[in-house]
């Protein structure tokens, strides 16, 4: 599917609107899909046939990982 996610949301893969979940986490989309099935990573949900996350949720998850690592 082409196009961009709704405002404030991101898909797993990059879009013309910007980086996707995987890029923000520095991993491959396939790795994020594996994480998702194991309950690892930022919360996502189905929007139609696409997996999406709120950008804010992804950024908060990254911040939590940074704090846990220090």
TAZI-V723114 format. One record per pair of residues at least 4 apart in sequence whose C-alpha atoms are under 7 Angstrom apart, sorted by the first residue. I is the first residue (numbers start at 1). GAP is how many residues later the second one is. D is the distance in Angstrom with one decimal. If there is no record, write none. Layout:
I;GAP;D + I;GAP;D
//
This chain:
3;12;6.9 + 4;11;5.8 + 4;12;6.6 + 4;13;5.9 + 5;4;5.9 + 5;5;5.8 + 5;6;6.5 + 8;46;5.8 + 8;47;5.7 + 9;43;6.3 + 9;44;5.5 + 9;45;4.4 + 9;46;5.4 + 10;10;5.5 + 10;11;6.4 + 10;42;5.5 + 10;43;5.5 + 10;44;6.3 + 10;45;6.1 + 11;9;5.3 + 11;10;6.2 + 11;40;6.0 + 11;41;4.6 + 11;42;6.6 + 12;8;5.0 + 12;9;4.6 + 12;10;5.6 + 12;17;6.1 + 12;39;6.7 + 12;40;6.8 + 13;7;4.6 + 13;8;6.6 + 13;9;6.4 + 13;16;6.1 + 14;4;6.0 + 14;5;4.4 + 14;6;4.2 + 15;4;6.3 + 15;5;6.7 + 19;4;5.7 + 19;5;6.4 + 20;4;6.3 + 21;4;6.3 + 22;4;6.0 + 22;5;5.1 + 22;6;5.6 + 22;7;5.1 + 22;10;6.1 + 23;4;6.0 + 27;4;6.4 + 27;5;6.9 + 28;4;6.6 + 29;4;6.3 + 30;4;6.4 + 31;4;6.2 + 32;4;6.0 + 33;4;6.5 + 34;4;6.5 + 35;4;6.1 + 35;5;4.8 + 35;6;6.4 + 36;4;5.6 + 36;5;6.7 + 42;15;6.5 + 42;16;5.4 + 42;19;5.6 + 43;10;6.6 + 44;7;6.4 + 44;8;5.5 + 44;9;4.6 + 45;6;5.6 + 45;7;5.6 + 45;8;6.4 + 46;4;5.6 + 46;5;4.6 + 46;6;6.2 + 47;4;6.1 + 47;5;6.5 + 53;4;6.9 + 53;5;7.0 + 54;4;6.6 + 55;4;6.2 + 56;4;6.1 + 57;4;6.2 + 58;4;6.3 + 59;4;6.3 + 60;4;6.2 + 61;4;6.3 + 62;4;6.3 + 63;4;6.2 + 64;4;6.1 + 65;4;6.2 + 66;4;6.5
//
